[in-house]
Amino acid sequence: MFSLKKHSQTTKKQAIINKKERPQIFILGASGCGKSTLINVILQKKKAKIGIGKSITRKSTPYSAKLSNTRIALIDTKGWILGEDENDCLKIIDNY
């Protein structure tokens, strides 16, 4: 069934990453290590939800940024535990 909310999120996601010239940078790391905080520091705005030492991000979320006059997409990802599956980070990117 069609969900307007889901469609709206997909449309926003595509608007950020569809530009082929725009590099996509995935922020990967352990759960609660500060990936979302790093995104906010780079953006110089509180865009990504953060939690102190706890996991907040449940799915990969794109954020648009401009660095040195170049538009990029920063992809905030859910945390993963190194060693659970040696291909965890590749799965996160592949499922995006």
RARARA-V592271 format. One record per helix or strand of 3 or more residues. SS is the DSSP state (~ for helix, > for strand). FROM is the first residue (numbers start at 1). LEN is the number of residues. If there is no record, write none. Layout:
# RARARA-V592271
ss = [SS | SS]
from = [FROM | FROM]
len = [LEN | LEN]
This chain:
# RARARA-V592271
ss = [~ | > | ~ | > | > | ~]
from = [4 | 23 | 35 | 61 | 70 | 88]
len = [14 | 5 | 9 | 7 | 7 | 8]
